[in-house]
Amino acid sequence: MNKLPNFRSAAVLLDHARHTMRFYHPRAIDPAGGLYHYFKDDGTVYDAAHRHLVSSTRFVFTYAMAYRHFQDPAYLDGLRHALRFVREAHRDPSGNGYAWMLDGDKVEDGTQHAYGQAFVLLAYAHAAMAGLDEARPWIAETFELMEQRFWSPADGLYADEASQDWSVLSSYRGQNANMHACEALQAAWQATGERRYLERAYTIADNITRRQAQRCGGLVWEHYDTQWQPDWRFNIDDPENLFRPWGYQPGHFTEWAKLLVQLEARGQGVLDQDQTRDLGWLLPTAEKLFTVAVEKGWDQEYGGLCYSLAPDLAICDFHKYFWVQAESAAAAAMLAQRTGKAEYWDWYQRLWAYSWTHFVDHEHGAWFRILDRENRKLSDEKSPAGKVDYHTMGACYDIVKVLEEGGHD
């Protein structure tokens, strides 16, 4: 490995985002509609027909952000192409939901997921911020759909899953869908300036990272029953479940840390006008979550943040996932800027050095998805459904904003 670049240079991070984007564009574009979702390490498409709502919506995000930063018209075309597919292929013609998975032009799984609809909201918000005004009314439309179908005023949180026709609401409750709803609602506020989105983001953050955390040792557990009591055994036999893994997730601790710092900054002068919304808890909660993640989740022998912690905070899954490292680096940069504490820059450098050495594919582009404890790839599948490097490029853009505001290159 050659000498590491300067990870506190905005130019370095933007170049890396461009390099990652080149892995996907233009090879991901399916002329028949939408984008391909399954790529080998070298970019070979290994399933051209199957589509997942999470990938479809995240492609909208990656193209929107690439266009906003690099102003390449090809990215704007890609954004329109990706947005059209979400709207015309995933969305139920009645407007009453979005298909979770498609096989060609057929609905393979029509289950309604709050997690997926949070990403629909995120996609529409970012499309609007990139200049596609047709997406603006779809922000409110999606919010109202989630409001009608998933929101529980009594719980102050979203339910998780329903049948395709909405006749059955699952008893499962989860923090992951709510976390990404908090992210999407902040984007909706950025796109529209409508206070209600930021207020809802605050409510979710408060209820997950304070109320629910109080029920779970002060930390964010993933799984709950209908009454929002922790379910300590859910998926204990399926710890690598893609969207609902068992255990505490260090990557979700740091992702929440990032969202809380963003919410504090965005809420000043907006949310704090309402005396019922105190912003003072956001930063200490972010710091606590980040500190536990890195102190308990870092692999002292092989480097990298591990995937899962057991309830006693011992590492129970030593696999290294790409998104955990990327989101943690973004959180470290935000906390470093916000607090002025050098320890966060130290973690930032450590996370980037590890990721650059083990996760970044310097030959073909993008990041490898998952490594074992000793940092060996598990397969040659770089980007199966759900990945699209939304986390890695998104982290770069988040960090660039921090560096530019802090007067760095």
N, C-alpha and C positions, 0 to 999 in steps of 0.2 A: 504494500500500500504506500503510495506516495505521501508526501507531506499533506496534512489536513489543511483545507482552506480556512479562511477566516469566517466563522459562522456568525459573526456579529457584523458582517457586511450585507446590507440589503441587496447589493448587486449579486453577490454569491448566491443568496437564497432565490432571487428571481431567476437567475440562470438555471438553478436546480429545478425550479418549477417548470421552466421551459423544456428542460431536458426530459422531465417526467411526462409532460404533455405530449412530447413528440413520440413517446411510446404508444399513445392512444390515438393520436391524430396524424394522418387521416384514416389509419387502418381500422379504427373502430366504427366508422360510418358504414351502415348498411344501406345501400341505395334503395332497397325495398322498404325501408322505414326503420327508424330507431337506430340503435347502436349494438354492436356485438358485445357480449358480456363475459366471454370466457377466453382467456389468453394464456398461452404457455410463456415460459421465460423469454423466448426469442420473439414473441409477438404473434405466433401462430394462433389462429382462432380454432378452438377445439370443440365448440358447440355453437353453431351459427343461428339456431332457431330459438333457443330458450331465453326468456327475458324475465328479469326480476324487478319489481317495483323499486327496490332500494338502489340498484344500479341505474335504472332509467332516470330516476330523480337526481341521483348524485352526478350523473353526466351533465345534467342541466347546470348544476353548481360549478363543475369544473370548467365547462365551456364559458359560462358567464364570467367567472373570475379571470380566466385567461384573457378573454376579450377586454375586460375592464383594465387589466394591467398592461397588456401588450398591443391592444388596438389592431390586431390582425383580423381583417374581414373574414378570413376563413373560420375563425373561432366564432364569429357572430353567425355565420351560416350553420356551423355545427350546433350552436345554441338553439337556433330556430328548429333544426332537425330533431334535436333531443326533446325540446319542449312539445313539439307537435306529437311525438310518439306518446308521451305521458298523457296528453290531452285526448288523443284519438284512439289509442290502443288500450291503455290501462284503465282509463276512466269509463265507468259504466255509462252507457248512453243516456240513462235516466238522470245522471248526475248524482247518483246515490251511493257513490263509493268508487274504489280503485282496486283492480285485480292485483293480487299479490304476485302471482306468477303466470306467465303466458308461455305456451308452446306453439310457436308460429302465430297464427291468427286465432288460436283457440285459448280460452281461459283454462289453465291447468289447475290453478288454486285461486278461488275467488274470495278466500277469507279476508275479512276486513281487519286491518291492523292499525292501531293508533301510531305505532312506530312508522309504518309506511306513509300514513297520511301526514305525519310530522315532516317527513321528507318531501312530500308534495308541497306543503306550505313553504318549506325552505326553498324549493325549486322555483316556485312562482315569485317569491320575494326577490331572489337573486336574478331571475330573468328580468323582472321589472327594473332592478337597479342597473342592469346592463343595457337598458333602453328599450326593452320590448314592452311597450305600454299595454298591449293586449293582455298581458299577464296580471295587470294591476287588479282588475275586479275579481280575478280568481283567488287572490289572497284572502279577501273577505269571504268568498264562497267556501273555501276550504276550512277556514276558521269556524264558520257557522256549521259546516258538516260535522266537524269534530265536537263542536259545542252540543249539537243535537244528539249525537250518537255515543260519544265517549265521555264527555265531561260530567263529573259528579260534583255539584255545588257543596254537598255535605262533606265530601272528602277533600275538596280543593285539589283534585288530581284527575287525570284521565284514566279510564279503564283501558284495557289492553287489546282485546280481540273480540270479534263478533263473527257470526256466520255470514255468508255472502249476502243473504237477504235480510240480515240484521235481526232475525227472529230469536237468535240465541246469543246472549252476551256471556262470554267466558267468565268463570269465577276467578281466574288468575288476574293478579294485579302486579305490575312491574315498574321499577324505577326507570328502566332504559328508555321506554317510550316517552316518559315524562321529561327525562333529561334532554332528549332530542327535540321534544316540543318546546322546551325552554330555549334551546338554540334557535329553532325556527321562528318562534315568536319574537325574539330579539331582532332577527332579520326582517320580519314583517314590520316591526316598528321602524327599523332603518329605512325600509322601502316606502312607508306610508306616512310616518310621523304620527300615527294614531296611538294615543296613549294606552288604549285598552290592551294592546298587544304586550307592551312593556309591563303593565300591571299584572297580566296573566303570567308572564315569565317570572315575575317576582313571587307571585303566589306559589307557583310550582317549586321554585328554588327553596323558598321558605319551608314548604311542607315536606320536601324530600330531604334536604340537607340539615334541617333542624328537627321538625316534629318526628319524622320517620327515623332519623338518625338516633334520636333519644330512645327509640324502641330497640335499637340494634347496636348498643355499645358505643354510641356517639359517632358511628360511621354509616355509610350508605350500603345497606344490603340490597340485593337485586330483586328478591322475590317475596310476594305478599299474598295473603288470602283476600277474600272479598271485603273484609273489615280493615284491610291494610295492617294486619298483624304479620310479622315476619314469618315466612315459611322456610325454615332452616334446612329442609330436606329436598326442596324442589330441584329436580335435575341433578341430585347428588350422584346418580348413576350415569349422567350424561354431562360431565363437567366441561366438555368442549363444544357444547351446543352453541351454534353461531350467534344467536341473538339472546339466548337465555342461559348463560353458563352458571354453574353452581359456584358459590363462594363470593367473597369480596373481590372486587376488580380494581387493582391499583390504577389501571388505565381510566376507569370511570371516576375514581377519586380525583385524578389530575384533570380530567375533562370537566368535571364539576368545578374544580378550582379555577380553570380558565373562564367558564361561564359566569362564575360569581364575580370575578374581577371585572369582566365586561359589563355585567349588570350594575355593579357599583358605579362605574364610570358613566354609563348611559342613564342611570337613574338620577344622577345629580341634577337638580334643577327641574326634574320632572316628577319622579316618584316621591322625593323627599318633601314636596309641597304638601303631601298628605301625611299628617302626623301619625297615622296608623302604620305607615311604612318606614321603618327605621332601616337605614343602610349600614349602620355601624357594625352589624354582625357579619356582613358579607366577606370582608377581608380576613378576619381571624378564622372564619370557617374555611375559606379557601386555603389559608396557610396550613391549617391542621390537616386537611385532606391530602394536600401535596406532601407534607412531611411524613405522614403515615405511609403513603404510597412508596416513597423512595427509600425510607428507612426499613420498611418491612419487605418491600417487593424487589429490591435490587439484588441481583445475583452477584455476591461478592467474589465468586470464583471465576465465572465466565463472562460477567458483565451483562447489562441489559435488565430491563424491568420484566419480571415474570408475570404470567397471566393472571393467576388466582391465588387468593389467600383463604385459608380455612377460617372458621369463626374465631379461633384462638390466634389468628394473624400469622400462623406459620404458612410458608409457601406450600401450596398443594398442587399447583400445576406450574412446572418450570419452563414450559414453552414460552418462546418470545414471539410476540405478535407485532407486526409493523405499526399498527395504529397506536398501540400503547406508547411506543417510543416517541412517535411524532406528536401526539397530543400532549405528552408530558413535557417535551421540549418547548412547545408553545406556552404551556402553563408556567414553566420556569421563567421564560422571558418576560411574561406579563407580571409575574410576582416580583422579579428582579427590578423592573421599571417602577412598579407601584410602591415597593417598600424601600428600595435602595440597598437591600441586603446582598452582599457579595455571594453568600451561599447559594442563592438561586442562579446566579451566573455560573457558579461552579457546576451545579447540576445540569444546567443548560449545555455547557461545554461537554460534560461527560456523556450526556444522552446523544448529542450530535456525533461525537467521536465514535461512539459505539455503533450508531446507526449507519454512519458513513462507511465504516469498516465492514459491517456485516450485512446490512439490509439493502443498501443502495446498489442497484445493478448498473455499474458504471459503463458497461458495454451496451446493453440493450435499452436501458432506461427503466424508470419506475423502481419500486421497492419490492423485494421478495416479501411474501405474505407472512410466512410462519417459519420459525427455526426451532430446533430442539434446544435443550439446555446448553449444549456445547456449540451452538450457533451453526448447526448444519441444516440445510434445507430438507424439508420433509418430502417435497415433490417438486416437479417442474411446472406446477400450475401457479403462475405468478398472480393472476387476477381472475379468480372465479367470481360468480355472481355476488354482488354486494361490495366489491372492493373499489375499483376504478381510481384508486389513489386520491379519493376525496380528502381523506385524513392528511396525507402527506403534503399535498399541494395547499390544502387549506391551512395547515400549520405554517407553511412558508409565508403565505400571505398575512396571517395573523402576526408572525414575528416581524415581517417587514414593516408593518404598521408600528409596532413597538420601537423598532430601530429608528425609523424615520422620525417618530415623535421624540425620541431621546437624543436626536442629533448625531446618530451614527451614520456611516457611509450609506 
